[in-house]
Amino acid sequence: MQSLLRALATGRDVAEMGSAFGETAAVMRETARSVVTVELDPDRAATARERLRDLPNVETLEGDVYEVLRGRGPFGLVFADGGLRPVTEEKWEAILALVEPGGIIVKDDMTPGRAVEGDEVREFLLRDPRLAAAEILARPEMAVIVAVRLPD
Ligand SMILES: C[S@@+](CC[C@H](N)C(=O)[O-])C[C@H]1O[C@@H](n2cnc3c(N)ncnc32)[C@H](O)[C@@H]1O
């Protein structure tokens, strides 16, 4: 996953939903133009801040990503790795608003082989007409969805 995100981040402004301890942000920033990463949990946010401090193209923020990133962007890559559930229409629209035309949303940790119908994450990312998306088996036990925002 980190190799895929490192590749997709190249030259882009990246937003990460859920920093955890900053591991993936540290990888994406190697190729990205910029990375802004947001973490809700104060202890995790502190660890991420420490790990990522002094890196000139990384901004580490604490709080609810939907509040913290409202009005920011658009980004060329959004790694949707935290705060998705419970899934709501409002959240999807907020995520889409972060992504520039041609920009990418990545969602990992998908259980392979599940139907699209009844799976709110798949229904949005694979069926929304504003996106062109593919589900890829990253490991035997984990799939990832890569969705590109179509031009308006
Ligand atoms: C799977 S972990 C992120 C891992 C990290 N992206 C990485 O690859 O290193 C998900 C994180 O999202 C955070 N999170 C959950 N809801 C959030 C929200 N509304 N805003 C920001 N972060 C949130 C959780 O606290 C958790 O640390």
The ligand as a Tripos MOL2 file, in Angstrom:
@<TRIPOS>MOLECULE
LIG
   27    29     1     0     0
SMALL
NO_CHARGES

@<TRIPOS>ATOM
      1 C1         -6.1710    3.2300    9.7200 C.3       1 LIG1
      2 S1         -5.6790    4.5100   10.7890 S.3       1 LIG1
      3 C2         -4.6990    5.5480    9.7320 C.3       1 LIG1
      4 C3         -3.3670    4.9680    9.3150 C.3       1 LIG1
      5 C4         -2.4950    5.9610    8.5580 C.3       1 LIG1
      6 N1         -3.2380    6.5820    7.4660 N.3       1 LIG1
      7 C5         -1.2890    5.2620    7.9820 C.2       1 LIG1
      8 O1         -1.4220    4.6630    6.9000 O.co2     1 LIG1
      9 O2         -0.2200    5.3060    8.5810 O.co2     1 LIG1
     10 C6         -7.1520    5.4780   10.9170 C.3       1 LIG1
     11 C7         -6.9860    6.7010   11.7750 C.3       1 LIG1
     12 O3         -8.0510    7.6030   11.4920 O.3       1 LIG1
     13 C8         -8.3180    8.3350   12.6760 C.3       1 LIG1
     14 N2         -9.6400    8.9780   12.5380 N.ar      1 LIG1
     15 C9        -10.8560    8.4170   12.7110 C.ar      1 LIG1
     16 N3        -11.8260    9.3270   12.4850 N.ar      1 LIG1
     17 C10       -11.2140   10.4880   12.1420 C.ar      1 LIG1
     18 C11       -11.6740   11.7830   11.8140 C.ar      1 LIG1
     19 N4        -12.9960   12.0660   11.7600 N.pl3     1 LIG1
     20 N5        -10.7660   12.7470   11.5430 N.ar      1 LIG1
     21 C12        -9.4440   12.4770   11.6080 C.ar      1 LIG1
     22 N6         -8.9410   11.2520   11.9230 N.ar      1 LIG1
     23 C13        -9.8050   10.2690   12.1920 C.ar      1 LIG1
     24 C14        -8.2040    7.2800   13.7660 C.3       1 LIG1
     25 O4         -7.9930    7.8650   15.0390 O.3       1 LIG1
     26 C15        -7.0340    6.4330   13.2700 C.3       1 LIG1
     27 O5         -5.8160    6.8390   13.8580 O.3       1 LIG1
@<TRIPOS>BOND
     1     1     2 1
     2     2     3 1
     3     2    10 1
     4     3     4 1
     5     4     5 1
     6     5     6 1
     7     5     7 1
     8     7     8 2
     9     7     9 1
    10    10    11 1
    11    11    12 1
    12    11    26 1
    13    12    13 1
    14    13    14 1
    15    13    24 1
    16    14    15 ar
    17    14    23 ar
    18    15    16 ar
    19    16    17 ar
    20    17    18 ar
    21    17    23 ar
    22    18    19 1
    23    18    20 ar
    24    20    21 ar
    25    21    22 ar
    26    22    23 ar
    27    24    25 1
    28    24    26 1
    29    26    27 1
@<TRIPOS>SUBSTRUCTURE
     1 LIG1         1 GROUP 0 **** ****
